[in-house]
């Protein structure tokens, strides 16, 4: 992924107002991020633990979505497997993230959700550049490049649902 600037990130959001995009907290150290290893930029808002953000490249430029972490009891979650990168996590390593749909559907309250690595570091897990005690990559016959392509395809499918407002 090519490095993004603050204005590019703020202009990319499709499921919030320009005012909301202008007020959201961006990740610190944008210039120091390992851009060459990212398929998307994802971060949690340290000041609002129920908020997360994701910006992915597309043919038409970056597409950003705001995400909410619904307040649920851990025992009611149905997955410990990230639906994007297929990394298995123990404990709270996977979070159900809900995105308001773009357009009229989103303004009427329609959302779409998916289970994602809680730290949004899918790109790094797939490449083996991030390891934690709670995250486990299952041995696969797919190459790393094929796993990356699958992660991107899963992300694109999720974003298509958000954009289908």
C-alpha positions, 0 to 999 in steps of 0.5 A: 500500500502506498503511504497516505496523507492525513487529507487523503485519509480524511477524504476517503471515508464513505460512511460518515460526514465530512465533519465526523471525518475531520474530527476522528483521531488518526493513528500516530506516526503515519510516516513511520508505519510499515506501508510496504507491508500493509494491505489496508490501514486499520486502527483503533481510537485510543480515546474511544475504545468502541471506535475503529477505522479502516482505509483500503486502496481501490481503483478510484482511490482510498476507501475509508470506513468508520467501524463500531465495536458493539458492546457485547459480552465476550461469551456471546461472540461467535468467532475467534477467527478473523474473517479477513486474514483467517488468524485464530486468536484467543481471548479478545483478539477478535472483535465484531466490527460493525460499519454503517452502510454508505448512503441512504441505507446507512443514514437509516441505520443499516449496518454490516459487521464482520469479525476482524483481528481486534488490533486490525493488524491482519496484513502483518499477521499474514506476512508473519511480521507480527506475532502475539501469544494470542494469535496463531496462524494455521499452517496452509498450503497457500503461499504467503502471496496467495494468503495476502490475495485472499485477505484483500479479497475478503476485505474487498467483499466486506467493503462492497457490502458497506458501499452497497448502501 
